[in-house]
Amino acid sequence: MWHEYINATSVDEVIQILAEKRERARVIAGGTDLILELERGVRKGVDTLIDVTRISELKKITIDEDDVIHLGALVTHNDCASDKLIRTRAYPLSRAAWEVGAPQIRNRGTIAGNLITASPANDTITPLMALGASVTLLSKNSERTIPLKEFYTGVRKTVMQPDEMLVDISFPAMTKSQRGAFIKLALRRAQAISLVDVALLLDLKADTVKSASITLGAVTPIIAHATKAEQFLIGKKLTDKNIIQAAELAVESATPIDDVRGSATYRREMVKVVVKRGLTMIRDEKQESGMPKKPILLDTQTMDDGLETISKFPESAIETKINNKNYSFKSGHDKTLLRFLREEGMLIGTKEGCAEGECGACTVFLDGQAVMSCLVPAPRAHNAEIITVEGLANGEELHPVQEKFIEHAAVQCGYCIPGFIMSGAKLLEEKPNPTKDEIEQAITGNLCRCTGYYKIVDAIQDASKMKA
């Protein structure tokens, strides 16, 4: 899929490489979109990937003296779903981030990557547009900050130049008088692409709307404001009548698309439904309904020390630790971590089900985080610690989750079980006494085609009692 892979240690290194290679290079962070795009030929002519995941300065969430929030390019969906500042001062973004994929995807996928992929169905674009966000693009010769509403030129098209790197996302923090919501309509509870989503941000004085921002996602080729609805709400109270009229006006701002997930007619009707629902929730102060106070992350990582020197592959060997054993590999740099573990490491417990981050059978721990190994490039293993299902047992003593899966007969064909066990084991590291709801959150990224999950949930719950 790629010929050269570079683990960068600084932004300066990245922009220098981009200046030299331009269209032939792509920056990779989470890779949850880019890996699939390369496999499917969406991103043509790319032969070099520049890994930026060890650049610690890009991982920060901050707020400046002007009350503007800044997200570094490596801030992930799980970071936004769990960060106190984002939860309190940019709630629609936090909610949208939590709605993305499943814990393993949210551990790797970045907000910046979601913006750059430029699909109108990407959940975090909608709230960031409503919040009035801008992006900062850096190249060797220039730096420019662009409002997000001017960033997109079409489906999967942006104004970014080949030599530019997105280094910052900024937006005003919500004030005390503002309330926000994010509503997503999809075909299932998790691991689903939006059919329609809406982000709402209202500034209220008493019960009257001072200003309104309503953006629609997965509806039009480019995420856009429902301007007629926004203008209508100014100076009005959120009565049932006004909410219904605003929802109807939002439909007039949409020119819905037809695709495999839904028709334009259906989307038009659902715009009205979700806008009405969102406005009602804000009025009734129930916008956080259904959002867990402490989302399950499947993440127990400590601070990453990063890399001291830039590393390039295939020139270098991939030096890594797998299941507490050191390895050095001179092949496999052009593979996914899944294939690398199975073919170079001969660790075949990690399974390939969908190879696109949907089924969770390939779940492993990468530096303390549960990830879908089918979406991680193999060279990311360099100077990293990896645990696979083979590494959970302590000699002949099974991990409690493994033991309880056997005891509860939580296995049918068995193909998906390594992924479920990894998710369950990481959950018990993160939260030793999880509730049933937290167990269900933890396994949203794992699919089983044989059963109804009841025995799986019971096994993990029983294993938690052993760990206590």
Secondary structure, 3 states (H helix, E strand, C coil): CCCEEEECCCHHHHHHHHHHHHHHEEEECCCCCHHHHHHHCCCCCCCEEEECCCCHHHHCEEECCCCEEEEECCCEHHHHHHCHHHHHHCHHHHHHHHHCCCHHHHHHCEHHHHHHHCCCCCCCHHHHHHCCCEEEEECCCCEEEEEHHHCEEECCEECCCCCCEEEEEEEECCCCCEEEEEEEECCCCCCCCCCEEEEEEEEEECCEEEEEEEEEECCCCCCEECHHHHHHHCCCECCHHHHHHHHHHHHHCCCCCCECCECHHHHHHHHHHHHHHHHHHHHCCCCCCCCCCCCCCCECCCCCCCCCCCEEECCCCEEEEECCEEEEECCCCCCEHHHHHHHHCCCCCCCCCCCCCCCCCCEEEECCEEEEHHHCEHHHHCCCEEECHHHCCECCECCHHHHHHHHCCCCCCCCCHHHHHHHHHHHHHHCCCCCHHHHHHHCCCCCCCCCCCHHHHHHHHHHHHHHC
